[in-house]
Amino acid sequence: MERQWWQDKVCYQIWPKSFKDSNGDGVGDIPGIIDRLDYLKELGADILWLSPVYKSPLADEGYDIADYRGIDPRFGTMEDMERLLAETKRRGMYVVMDLVVNHCSDEHPWFQKALADPEGPYGKYFYFRKGKNGAPPTNWRGYFGGSVWSPVPGREDLYYLHLFCKKQPDLDWENPVVRREVVEMVNWWLDKGVAGFRVDAIVNIGKPERFEDFAPDRPDGLADCRKMLADPVSRQRLHAYLGQLRDEAFAPHNAFTVGEVFDTDPAELALFIGQGGFFSSMFDFAAACWGGSPKGWYDAKKPGPDNYRDCCFDSALRAAGVGFLSNIIENHDEPRGASRYLPEETANDPRAQKALAAVQMLLPGLPFLYQGQEFGMTNTVFPSIDAVDDVNTHGEYAAALAAGLTPGEALARVARWSRDNARTPVQWSAEHAAGFTAGTPWLPVNPNYARVNAAAQQGVEGSVLEFYKSLIRLRKNDEYKEALVWGGFEPVHQEQAGLAAFVRAGGGRRLLIASNLSGEAQRVELPGAAKEVLLCSDGTPGLAGGILTLAPWQAAVVELA
Ligand code: TEU
């Protein structure tokens, strides 16, 4: 496979609203990001993915775009954006925007014009359908709960489609004019200097020929809209549209793109991320999907460290020789990785966080850090459902109540999956509002900020932050890059509970990465003679008689002969 410019990079996701506020209004902004570029550079981040900063009513926190070529004043101005591009370029860093084109905002002029004349040209940008016997056109349930259809105001028996919230009408990609609009907009940003895109919710653009009911799958009488994704026509269309985006926008710019792709068939992997595929990379959601329930979040199971390991290893083997998956432990839609994959009592233990970090950062593929992960931010606490901002959590709370849970149980069950866990302000210091803002933060800071913050760890040996830096340095070290970036992957001792161990080999080097994801010491039989311990999360591991002994939650990288 031909090598690409982005393959040896480390990526970092910024969720701007909660990253850093520069003007005291309690909302993070682009100047705040510029202010932290040196910190990110020192961490070793190269590619910065910005969640949406476009003009938006923020009904889904920016994933509802009202102007694809404008910056929302809450986040700054186009001049700020241009300054960010210049400042990242100066530091040898790259900016990747979020491409949200399955839908736009209901406040986008396209939709406003469509509402005014659903039969006119802009009506064809969206899906307008007649109801069925006084009910919506189909019984599909949207991603955030409730029907995917909302009535068109002032029009009897006419509905528009929105797979997400009702302020996010779906764009009809069968319309070539829509595809042209998107291609032109993407080229406009690439010409401006962004390095590429994270491509939002993209599998949903392929829709079936006919919209038909599915068998209801919950007490609400509705059926998961995702069922339409399996339709062969949906799939064919998806592939055709993505091919056009690649050929007419991404490829000519040699852009880096990472798809938010759920529901792929393993057979499709090469099509998506193989040589000349639709995207450079796509996220691996195997671990994030583990334990999910068709009933809803209230019924989801918490994975343990072994489940995390098994998911990552399976994915790595599946992608071997095909392409680069993007590895995450969390993002703006998921709970914090430490809270999710570590046992509850160890989520805040820096040793355990470092053990998890070693696995994620040295797996084959592209590592993505999410803001605050690098110094161990964890899930927050919600005093009541009213304290939750996220539209998705409210939908899931309603589903839990409908299933008969008490309000207290419903809150406790959905809180651990709430997207707000990852959306609390970044904890920069132990000062006012965790150093995020001089004002009042738009969402309360996690009460653990006095203990967990970047300033307390910066330059402190043994801290989670400094360990992430060493992992990144190792990954980028010319001596080991062949092995760690482009090298092979071989799981070892996968049957050993609480141990995540694998060998990465390339360029004449063989490295064993062994992470003790348990509170007991682990004896690891070495798959070869040990040459040198390159890195250890805490202290020094035991090494004698072909056995590596790891203390509880200790991780080590050992070069093998
Ligand atoms: O997420 C797509 C998606 O499928 C989500 O519904 C996801 O399953 C859910 O958030 C898990 O909790 C993307 C964005 O990442 C998300 O923030 C947006 O809300 C969504 O698209 C709509 O644009």
Boltz pocket constraint, residues with backbone or C-beta under 6 A from the ligand:
constraints:
  - pocket:
      binder: B
      contacts: [[A, 60], [A, 63], [A, 64], [A, 100], [A, 143], [A, 164], [A, 200], [A, 201], [A, 260], [A, 262], [A, 332], [A, 333], [A, 334], [A, 392], [A, 417], [A, 419]]
      max_distance: 6.0
